[in-house]
Every structure is written in C-alpha cells, then in structure tokens.
C-alpha cells in the first residue's frame, strides 16, 4: 500500500527550523577524523573511546556536526560551543538557551536539527532487516495503523515501518518525553497535505511533523512546535 505524498521538511516552512544530515560514507570522512576528534571535549573523547569503532565514529560525528551547525547560528568557533542536558536528557546549549537543538544517529548516518522557535526533535534510522517485523509493528503502531500495516506488500514492509518509527520518535523527542512517552499513544498518518498527528495527549494541532530526504539507506523525520512559531 503506497503512502500519500509527504511534504519536504528542511528547512521548515518559516525558515527557522533547519535539519542537517551527515553520512559516514561521504567523501573525505576518513581524512576528517582527526579534525572531528579535536572538536570533542576530553570527556566526550573518553566516552567515544569506550565504544565499538563503528558506533564511535557516528557518535563522534553527531556531536561535531551539532557544534558546527550551532557555531554558524551563534557566530562563534565550533570548539566554543558548550553542550549540556536538560532534566529529560535532551541536549541543550547552556550559553544559548533560546536556540533549541536535537540530534540522532544510527548506523552510517547522523542528523541534527536546530530551531529558533521552540522545541524540536529529529530522528534518523538505518533501513535494515527487522527480525520480527510484526512484533515491532505491535510495539509502535496503534490499532488503526496496524490495519494499514497489514495491507503493506512484503517488499515494502521494513521501510514502511521504520519511517513510522522516525515520525513518532521525532515527535516524542520534541516533546521532551523520548520513547518513554509511548510510541503507541498517538497515530501519525500521511496525507496529501503532509503528516497528520492524532491523539489527544500530543496536541495534534500543536506540531509540525515532516519527513526528511535521507537517501535509500536511511529514513528521517523532524518535529517542531507550531505554537512557538505562532508567537514570533
């Protein structure tokens, strides 16, 4: 069952939300590794050093990408950008609290979102084989979405499911809840006008949710607060 069209996402419709993706298979990745390390703090380098090599590379790249993007916004050097965490674990900028950020990484790719108009959430997933797709579907989809899932042709099922994962996780990250907010607690459906959210707890009319073009091997999405945009 093919999806309806989804509007492009980056930058946002007001020009105040931007999403940046970086793939580790891009030209120059290997030669840039030393420069990436120089933009990490000693604690971050120590943490990265405890990770498996593949995870280390994408984790480090995500933080370097975030610092680089934020530095452009603030007009400072990337090495000067300090990163912190709020009580929910979301990344924040102690020196620029009005600039909202989100980051995500998966095998081979990382994504960063920056918003000047309220909370933002981004998610990127590697399109990989799913061992028990029906089990994953029951974890993330509500009853109406599960009926859609049952009609999806076999060759398209993995990407269909992982796209919906990114839609939902991006919104939960923007809310500050993360996965503990419950992927099944709301529904997202593609429409000709874009992605539509339903579910009373999640303020369906309060969020803009978009899919991000991420190539054939990844899927990505971003969410940001409509109310914040309306107040600026």
Protein Blocks (a to p, Z undefined) as FASTA:
>chain_A
ZZdddddfbdcfkopaccddddfkbghklmmmmmmmmmpcfklmmmmmmpcfklmmmmmm
mmmmmmmmmmmmnopafklpccdddfkopacdfklmmbccdddddehiacddddfebcad
dddddddddfblmlmmmmmpcfklmmmmmmpcfklmmmmmmmmmmmmmmmmmmnonommn
opmlpccdddfkbccdedjklommlpccddddebjkbccdddddfklmmmZZ
